[in-house]
Amino acid sequence: MGPWPGGDESWPTDGRYDRELLARGDTRNVIDRFRYWTMEAIVADLDRSRHPFHVAIENWQHDMNIGSIVRSANAFAAETVHIVGRRRWNKRGAMVTDRYQHVLHHPDIASFVEWARDAGLPVIAIDNVPGSVPIETVDLPERCVFLFGQEGPGLSSEAIEAADSVLEIVQFGSTRSINASAAAAVVMHSWILQHARLR
């Protein structure tokens, strides 16, 4: 979007608007309702309607999928994204959505699980390992945290053992697994179908 039409005399006086964006235009990847708003105003508005599920990702390798998972978490209005393991992660796939999404870091699975227990949130691991239950057959808790592993190795054995339950996405083709960021989007949307108030 270009500069606000009509010049500065027609600018909105609402404090949510960014005067610099009004003057030069807003090229950010945000929905139209948030055009010309400050980043702080957008985050505050999102905070009033975030869903009560969290997303956690083990970060032991330099996985490009983490950014894409953060982007999907923002799209589905997840409460918070948790990075477990290495603090640094590849933000390219997030497409700047990490600025609008709460992201917390936990140094290891033990500290993450302790946080989840203190918050009263069941940890639901997502991986197609022996004993996992098809996500299509369960009622997902309204308040929970979904835990995803890295592309390739999946979740660590420590994460699997610490989880309250382990779910998998039913697949019908020849590949052993789907892309980690695609799996995360499927799981978040499954939660949406069960719990979100749709327009």
C-alpha atoms as an extended CHARMM CRD file, in Angstrom:
* protein
*
       199  EXT
         1         1  MET       CA              0.0000000000        0.0000000000        0.0000000000  PROA      1               0.0000000000
         2         2  GLY       CA              1.2520000000        3.4540000000       -0.8440000000  PROA      2               0.0000000000
         3         3  PRO       CA              1.1190000000        6.5070000000        1.3960000000  PROA      3               0.0000000000
         4         4  TRP       CA             -2.2010000000        7.2360000000        3.1000000000  PROA      4               0.0000000000
         5         5  PRO       CA             -4.4100000000        8.8640000000        0.4320000000  PROA      5               0.0000000000
         6         6  GLY       CA             -5.2810000000       12.5270000000        0.7910000000  PROA      6               0.0000000000
         7         7  GLY       CA             -2.1110000000       13.7410000000        2.4820000000  PROA      7               0.0000000000
         8         8  ASP       CA             -1.2940000000       14.2280000000        6.1390000000  PROA      8               0.0000000000
         9         9  GLU       CA             -4.4130000000       16.3470000000        6.7430000000  PROA      9               0.0000000000
        10        10  SER       CA             -6.4870000000       13.1560000000        6.3480000000  PROA      10              0.0000000000
        11        11  TRP       CA             -4.3150000000       10.9260000000        8.5480000000  PROA      11              0.0000000000
        12        12  PRO       CA             -6.1550000000        9.0040000000       11.2880000000  PROA      12              0.0000000000
        13        13  THR       CA             -5.4960000000       10.3220000000       14.7840000000  PROA      13              0.0000000000
        14        14  ASP       CA             -5.8000000000        6.8920000000       16.4110000000  PROA      14              0.0000000000
        15        15  GLY       CA             -2.6050000000        6.1030000000       18.3560000000  PROA      15              0.0000000000
        16        16  ARG       CA             -2.3350000000        2.6810000000       16.7050000000  PROA      16              0.0000000000
        17        17  TYR       CA             -1.1520000000        4.2400000000       13.4510000000  PROA      17              0.0000000000
        18        18  ASP       CA              2.5110000000        4.7340000000       12.5560000000  PROA      18              0.0000000000
        19        19  ARG       CA              3.0910000000        8.2200000000       11.1430000000  PROA      19              0.0000000000
        20        20  GLU       CA              6.1050000000        7.0860000000        9.1290000000  PROA      20              0.0000000000
        21        21  LEU       CA              4.0830000000        4.3110000000        7.4610000000  PROA      21              0.0000000000
        22        22  LEU       CA              1.2510000000        6.7240000000        6.7570000000  PROA      22              0.0000000000
        23        23  ALA       CA              3.7320000000        9.0190000000        5.0150000000  PROA      23              0.0000000000
        24        24  ARG       CA              5.7130000000        6.5180000000        2.9300000000  PROA      24              0.0000000000
        25        25  GLY       CA              3.3350000000        3.5560000000        2.6080000000  PROA      25              0.0000000000
        26        26  ASP       CA              3.1050000000        0.1080000000        4.1530000000  PROA      26              0.0000000000
        27        27  THR       CA              4.6750000000       -2.7940000000        2.2360000000  PROA      27              0.0000000000
        28        28  ARG       CA              4.6070000000       -5.2680000000        5.1440000000  PROA      28              0.0000000000
        29        29  ASN       CA              2.9940000000       -8.6960000000        4.8080000000  PROA      29              0.0000000000
        30        30  VAL       CA              0.0630000000       -7.9510000000        7.1320000000  PROA      30              0.0000000000
        31        31  ILE       CA             -3.6980000000       -8.2330000000        6.6530000000  PROA      31              0.0000000000
        32        32  ASP       CA             -5.4530000000       -5.0520000000        5.5240000000  PROA      32              0.0000000000
        33        33  ARG       CA             -6.9250000000       -4.3930000000        8.9700000000  PROA      33              0.0000000000
        34        34  PHE       CA             -3.3930000000       -3.8520000000       10.2860000000  PROA      34              0.0000000000
        35        35  ARG       CA             -2.1910000000       -1.6010000000        7.4580000000  PROA      35              0.0000000000
        36        36  TYR       CA             -0.2640000000        1.4310000000        8.7570000000  PROA      36              0.0000000000
        37        37  TRP       CA             -0.4610000000        0.1920000000       12.3750000000  PROA      37              0.0000000000
        38        38  THR       CA              2.6300000000        0.1390000000       14.5670000000  PROA      38              0.0000000000
        39        39  MET       CA              4.1200000000       -3.2650000000       15.3020000000  PROA      39              0.0000000000
        40        40  GLU       CA              3.2930000000       -2.8120000000       18.9980000000  PROA      40              0.0000000000
        41        41  ALA       CA             -0.3580000000       -2.0890000000       18.1820000000  PROA      41              0.0000000000
        42        42  ILE       CA             -0.5950000000       -5.2130000000       16.0130000000  PROA      42              0.0000000000
        43        43  VAL       CA              0.9130000000       -7.4250000000       18.7400000000  PROA      43              0.0000000000
        44        44  ALA       CA             -1.4340000000       -5.9400000000       21.3470000000  PROA      44              0.0000000000
        45        45  ASP       CA             -4.4380000000       -6.6380000000       19.1290000000  PROA      45              0.0000000000
        46        46  LEU       CA             -3.3040000000      -10.2100000000       18.4460000000  PROA      46              0.0000000000
        47        47  ASP       CA             -2.7870000000      -10.7540000000       22.1820000000  PROA      47              0.0000000000
        48        48  ARG       CA             -6.5130000000      -10.2080000000       22.7170000000  PROA      48              0.0000000000
        49        49  SER       CA             -7.4400000000      -13.1150000000       20.4370000000  PROA      49              0.0000000000
        50        50  ARG       CA             -4.6080000000      -15.6580000000       20.4990000000  PROA      50              0.0000000000
        51        51  HSD       CA             -5.6310000000      -19.3010000000       20.7990000000  PROA      51              0.0000000000
        52        52  PRO       CA             -4.6470000000      -21.2450000000       23.9500000000  PROA      52              0.0000000000
        53        53  PHE       CA             -2.3820000000      -23.7500000000       22.1930000000  PROA      53              0.0000000000
        54        54  HSD       CA              1.4000000000      -23.4530000000       22.0430000000  PROA      54              0.0000000000
        55        55  VAL       CA              3.9190000000      -24.8390000000       19.5660000000  PROA      55              0.0000000000
        56        56  ALA       CA              7.3790000000      -26.1180000000       20.5030000000  PROA      56              0.0000000000
        57        57  ILE       CA             10.2290000000      -27.1400000000       18.2180000000  PROA      57              0.0000000000
        58        58  GLU       CA             13.4180000000      -28.9960000000       19.0830000000  PROA      58              0.0000000000
        59        59  ASN       CA             16.3430000000      -27.0410000000       17.6380000000  PROA      59              0.0000000000
        60        60  TRP       CA             19.4610000000      -29.2050000000       17.5240000000  PROA      60              0.0000000000
        61        61  GLN       CA             20.3300000000      -28.6890000000       13.8570000000  PROA      61              0.0000000000
        62        62  HSD       CA             20.1650000000      -25.6780000000       11.5540000000  PROA      62              0.0000000000
        63        63  ASP       CA             16.6590000000      -26.5410000000       10.3730000000  PROA      63              0.0000000000
        64        64  MET       CA             15.0920000000      -24.2190000000        7.7970000000  PROA      64              0.0000000000
        65        65  ASN       CA             11.6310000000      -25.4340000000        8.8310000000  PROA      65              0.0000000000
        66        66  ILE       CA             11.5920000000      -23.5660000000       12.1200000000  PROA      66              0.0000000000
        67        67  GLY       CA             10.9110000000      -20.2280000000       10.4530000000  PROA      67              0.0000000000
        68        68  SER       CA              8.0470000000      -21.7240000000        8.4620000000  PROA      68              0.0000000000
        69        69  ILE       CA              6.5760000000      -23.2170000000       11.6500000000  PROA      69              0.0000000000
        70        70  VAL       CA              6.7150000000      -19.8000000000       13.3270000000  PROA      70              0.0000000000
        71        71  ARG       CA              4.9440000000      -18.3200000000       10.3020000000  PROA      71              0.0000000000
        72        72  SER       CA              2.1670000000      -20.9290000000       10.5330000000  PROA      72              0.0000000000
        73        73  ALA       CA              1.8890000000      -20.3750000000       14.3020000000  PROA      73              0.0000000000
        74        74  ASN       CA              1.2990000000      -16.6900000000       13.6010000000  PROA      74              0.0000000000
        75        75  ALA       CA             -1.2910000000      -17.5030000000       10.9150000000  PROA      75              0.0000000000
        76        76  PHE       CA             -3.2280000000      -19.7370000000       13.3220000000  PROA      76              0.0000000000
        77        77  ALA       CA             -2.7730000000      -17.3050000000       16.2580000000  PROA      77              0.0000000000
        78        78  ALA       CA             -0.8740000000      -19.6910000000       18.5170000000  PROA      78              0.0000000000
        79        79  GLU       CA             -0.2390000000      -18.3420000000       21.9950000000  PROA      79              0.0000000000
        80        80  THR       CA              3.5490000000      -18.8180000000       21.9390000000  PROA      80              0.0000000000
        81        81  VAL       CA              6.2540000000      -20.6350000000       20.0010000000  PROA      81              0.0000000000
        82        82  HSD       CA              8.9300000000      -22.3700000000       22.0760000000  PROA      82              0.0000000000
        83        83  ILE       CA             12.4100000000      -23.0380000000       20.7110000000  PROA      83              0.0000000000
        84        84  VAL       CA             13.9820000000      -25.9550000000       22.6060000000  PROA      84              0.0000000000
        85        85  GLY       CA             17.7510000000      -26.3940000000       22.3410000000  PROA      85              0.0000000000
        86        86  ARG       CA             19.9170000000      -23.9420000000       20.4320000000  PROA      86              0.0000000000
        87        87  ARG       CA             18.8430000000      -20.3370000000       20.9280000000  PROA      87              0.0000000000
        88        88  ARG       CA             19.6710000000      -19.2950000000       17.3670000000  PROA      88              0.0000000000
        89        89  TRP       CA             17.3710000000      -20.4360000000       14.5890000000  PROA      89              0.0000000000
        90        90  ASN       CA             16.9520000000      -19.6440000000       10.9040000000  PROA      90              0.0000000000
        91        91  LYS       CA             14.3770000000      -16.8490000000       10.7170000000  PROA      91              0.0000000000
        92        92  ARG       CA             14.2250000000      -16.5860000000        6.9310000000  PROA      92              0.0000000000
        93        93  GLY       CA             11.1490000000      -18.8180000000        6.5990000000  PROA      93              0.0000000000
        94        94  ALA       CA              9.2810000000      -16.7950000000        9.2490000000  PROA      94              0.0000000000
        95        95  MET       CA              8.9300000000      -13.9150000000        6.7800000000  PROA      95              0.0000000000
        96        96  VAL       CA              9.1720000000      -11.4170000000        9.6740000000  PROA      96              0.0000000000
        97        97  THR       CA              6.1540000000      -12.9650000000       11.4750000000  PROA      97              0.0000000000
        98        98  ASP       CA              8.3810000000      -13.5880000000       14.5010000000  PROA      98              0.0000000000
        99        99  ARG       CA              8.0000000000       -9.8690000000       15.2410000000  PROA      99              0.0000000000
       100       100  TYR       CA              4.3090000000      -10.4290000000       15.9000000000  PROA      100             0.0000000000
       101       101  GLN       CA              4.5500000000      -13.8750000000       17.5090000000  PROA      101             0.0000000000
       102       102  HSD       CA              5.6500000000      -14.5580000000       21.0850000000  PROA      102             0.0000000000
       103       103  VAL       CA              8.7630000000      -16.7710000000       20.9910000000  PROA      103             0.0000000000
       104       104  LEU       CA             10.3820000000      -18.2830000000       24.1070000000  PROA      104             0.0000000000
       105       105  HSD       CA             13.6220000000      -20.2400000000       24.4080000000  PROA      105             0.0000000000
       106       106  HSD       CA             14.2830000000      -23.2960000000       26.6050000000  PROA      106             0.0000000000
       107       107  PRO       CA             17.8160000000      -24.7140000000       26.7290000000  PROA      107             0.0000000000
       108       108  ASP       CA             16.7060000000      -28.3550000000       26.8320000000  PROA      108             0.0000000000
       109       109  ILE       CA             13.7310000000      -30.7020000000       26.9870000000  PROA      109             0.0000000000
       110       110  ALA       CA             13.8380000000      -30.9090000000       30.7850000000  PROA      110             0.0000000000
       111       111  SER       CA             13.4520000000      -27.1400000000       31.2440000000  PROA      111             0.0000000000
       112       112  PHE       CA             10.7480000000      -26.9890000000       28.5760000000  PROA      112             0.0000000000
       113       113  VAL       CA              8.7420000000      -29.8030000000       30.2180000000  PROA      113             0.0000000000
       114       114  GLU       CA              9.1170000000      -28.1090000000       33.6040000000  PROA      114             0.0000000000
       115       115  TRP       CA              7.7090000000      -24.9060000000       32.0740000000  PROA      115             0.0000000000
       116       116  ALA       CA              4.7780000000      -26.8350000000       30.5470000000  PROA      116             0.0000000000
       117       117  ARG       CA              3.9940000000      -28.5690000000       33.8590000000  PROA      117             0.0000000000
       118       118  ASP       CA              4.0590000000      -25.2390000000       35.7130000000  PROA      118             0.0000000000
       119       119  ALA       CA              1.7110000000      -23.7820000000       33.0780000000  PROA      119             0.0000000000
       120       120  GLY       CA             -0.6460000000      -26.7740000000       33.3680000000  PROA      120             0.0000000000
       121       121  LEU       CA             -0.2410000000      -27.6500000000       29.6970000000  PROA      121             0.0000000000
       122       122  PRO       CA             -0.0880000000      -31.2450000000       28.4170000000  PROA      122             0.0000000000
       123       123  VAL       CA              2.8080000000      -31.8420000000       26.0180000000  PROA      123             0.0000000000
       124       124  ILE       CA              1.6250000000      -33.5250000000       22.8370000000  PROA      124             0.0000000000
       125       125  ALA       CA              4.4890000000      -34.8830000000       20.7670000000  PROA      125             0.0000000000
       126       126  ILE       CA              3.9460000000      -35.1870000000       17.0260000000  PROA      126             0.0000000000
       127       127  ASP       CA              5.9250000000      -37.9930000000       15.3680000000  PROA      127             0.0000000000
       128       128  ASN       CA              5.1840000000      -41.2020000000       13.4780000000  PROA      128             0.0000000000
       129       129  VAL       CA              6.8920000000      -43.5540000000       15.8830000000  PROA      129             0.0000000000
       130       130  PRO       CA              5.6870000000      -46.9640000000       17.1310000000  PROA      130             0.0000000000
       131       131  GLY       CA              2.7630000000      -46.5100000000       19.5040000000  PROA      131             0.0000000000
       132       132  SER       CA              1.7210000000      -43.0870000000       18.2150000000  PROA      132             0.0000000000
       133       133  VAL       CA             -2.0140000000      -42.4310000000       17.8650000000  PROA      133             0.0000000000
       134       134  PRO       CA             -3.5880000000      -40.9540000000       14.7060000000  PROA      134             0.0000000000
       135       135  ILE       CA             -4.3950000000      -37.3000000000       15.3340000000  PROA      135             0.0000000000
       136       136  GLU       CA             -7.5320000000      -37.7450000000       13.2550000000  PROA      136             0.0000000000
       137       137  THR       CA             -8.9900000000      -40.0340000000       15.9500000000  PROA      137             0.0000000000
       138       138  VAL       CA             -8.5150000000      -37.9050000000       19.0850000000  PROA      138             0.0000000000
       139       139  ASP       CA            -10.1300000000      -34.9220000000       20.7470000000  PROA      139             0.0000000000
       140       140  LEU       CA             -7.3380000000      -32.3900000000       21.1640000000  PROA      140             0.0000000000
       141       141  PRO       CA             -7.1580000000      -30.4860000000       24.4510000000  PROA      141             0.0000000000
       142       142  GLU       CA             -8.0690000000      -26.8280000000       24.1650000000  PROA      142             0.0000000000
       143       143  ARG       CA             -5.0090000000      -25.8340000000       26.1950000000  PROA      143             0.0000000000
       144       144  CYS       CA             -1.8790000000      -27.7310000000       25.1890000000  PROA      144             0.0000000000
       145       145  VAL       CA              1.5420000000      -27.5000000000       23.6130000000  PROA      145             0.0000000000
       146       146  PHE       CA              2.3900000000      -29.3840000000       20.4230000000  PROA      146             0.0000000000
       147       147  LEU       CA              6.0120000000      -30.5430000000       20.2670000000  PROA      147             0.0000000000
       148       148  PHE       CA              7.7320000000      -31.0610000000       16.9020000000  PROA      148             0.0000000000
       149       149  GLY       CA             11.1360000000      -32.4550000000       15.9980000000  PROA      149             0.0000000000
       150       150  GLN       CA             13.7230000000      -31.6670000000       13.3650000000  PROA      150             0.0000000000
       151       151  GLU       CA             13.4400000000      -32.5390000000        9.7090000000  PROA      151             0.0000000000
       152       152  GLY       CA             14.8500000000      -36.0570000000        9.2500000000  PROA      152             0.0000000000
       153       153  PRO       CA             15.5200000000      -37.3810000000       12.7520000000  PROA      153             0.0000000000
       154       154  GLY       CA             12.2000000000      -36.2600000000       14.2100000000  PROA      154             0.0000000000
       155       155  LEU       CA             11.8300000000      -35.8940000000       17.9510000000  PROA      155             0.0000000000
       156       156  SER       CA             14.5630000000      -36.9630000000       20.3470000000  PROA      156             0.0000000000
       157       157  SER       CA             13.9260000000      -39.9890000000       22.5370000000  PROA      157             0.0000000000
       158       158  GLU       CA             13.9870000000      -37.6760000000       25.5650000000  PROA      158             0.0000000000
       159       159  ALA       CA             11.1630000000      -35.6040000000       24.0670000000  PROA      159             0.0000000000
       160       160  ILE       CA              9.0800000000      -38.6820000000       23.2550000000  PROA      160             0.0000000000
       161       161  GLU       CA              9.4960000000      -40.0300000000       26.7880000000  PROA      161             0.0000000000
       162       162  ALA       CA              8.6170000000      -36.6990000000       28.3870000000  PROA      162             0.0000000000
       163       163  ALA       CA              5.4350000000      -36.1630000000       26.3530000000  PROA      163             0.0000000000
       164       164  ASP       CA              1.9830000000      -36.8070000000       27.7760000000  PROA      164             0.0000000000
       165       165  SER       CA              0.9100000000      -38.3230000000       24.4670000000  PROA      165             0.0000000000
       166       166  VAL       CA              2.3370000000      -38.9660000000       21.0070000000  PROA      166             0.0000000000
       167       167  LEU       CA              0.2410000000      -38.3680000000       17.9200000000  PROA      167             0.0000000000
       168       168  GLU       CA              0.9070000000      -38.8930000000       14.2230000000  PROA      168             0.0000000000
       169       169  ILE       CA             -0.6620000000      -37.6230000000       11.0090000000  PROA      169             0.0000000000
       170       170  VAL       CA             -2.1390000000      -40.4360000000        8.9560000000  PROA      170             0.0000000000
       171       171  GLN       CA             -0.4580000000      -40.7240000000        5.5470000000  PROA      171             0.0000000000
       172       172  PHE       CA             -1.4690000000      -42.7340000000        2.5070000000  PROA      172             0.0000000000
       173       173  GLY       CA              1.4570000000      -42.4900000000        0.0830000000  PROA      173             0.0000000000
       174       174  SER       CA              4.9080000000      -44.0310000000       -0.2130000000  PROA      174             0.0000000000
       175       175  THR       CA              6.9540000000      -41.4640000000        1.7140000000  PROA      175             0.0000000000
       176       176  ARG       CA              7.8350000000      -42.1820000000        5.3380000000  PROA      176             0.0000000000
       177       177  SER       CA              7.0800000000      -38.6730000000        6.5630000000  PROA      177             0.0000000000
       178       178  ILE       CA              5.9430000000      -35.2570000000        5.4480000000  PROA      178             0.0000000000
       179       179  ASN       CA              7.9190000000      -32.0360000000        5.7660000000  PROA      179             0.0000000000
       180       180  ALA       CA              8.1960000000      -30.8260000000        9.3820000000  PROA      180             0.0000000000
       181       181  SER       CA              6.6750000000      -27.4140000000        8.6960000000  PROA      181             0.0000000000
       182       182  ALA       CA              3.8220000000      -29.0110000000        6.7260000000  PROA      182             0.0000000000
       183       183  ALA       CA              3.1680000000      -31.3860000000        9.6210000000  PROA      183             0.0000000000
       184       184  ALA       CA              3.0510000000      -28.4820000000       12.0650000000  PROA      184             0.0000000000
       185       185  ALA       CA              0.5440000000      -26.6250000000        9.8740000000  PROA      185             0.0000000000
       186       186  VAL       CA             -1.6520000000      -29.7400000000        9.6310000000  PROA      186             0.0000000000
       187       187  VAL       CA             -1.6400000000      -30.1800000000       13.4160000000  PROA      187             0.0000000000
       188       188  MET       CA             -2.4260000000      -26.5350000000       14.1250000000  PROA      188             0.0000000000
       189       189  HSD       CA             -5.2690000000      -26.6120000000       11.6300000000  PROA      189             0.0000000000
       190       190  SER       CA             -6.5900000000      -29.7900000000       13.2640000000  PROA      190             0.0000000000
       191       191  TRP       CA             -6.7710000000      -27.8380000000       16.5290000000  PROA      191             0.0000000000
       192       192  ILE       CA             -8.5290000000      -24.9720000000       14.7180000000  PROA      192             0.0000000000
       193       193  LEU       CA            -11.1690000000      -27.3310000000       13.3150000000  PROA      193             0.0000000000
       194       194  GLN       CA            -11.9460000000      -28.6240000000       16.8040000000  PROA      194             0.0000000000
       195       195  HSD       CA            -11.7760000000      -25.4610000000       18.8820000000  PROA      195             0.0000000000
       196       196  ALA       CA            -11.6860000000      -22.1660000000       16.9690000000  PROA      196             0.0000000000
       197       197  ARG       CA            -14.6810000000      -19.9430000000       16.5140000000  PROA      197             0.0000000000
       198       198  LEU       CA            -14.8490000000      -19.7380000000       12.7190000000  PROA      198             0.0000000000
       199       199  ARG       CA            -16.1720000000      -16.6560000000       10.9620000000  PROA      199             0.0000000000
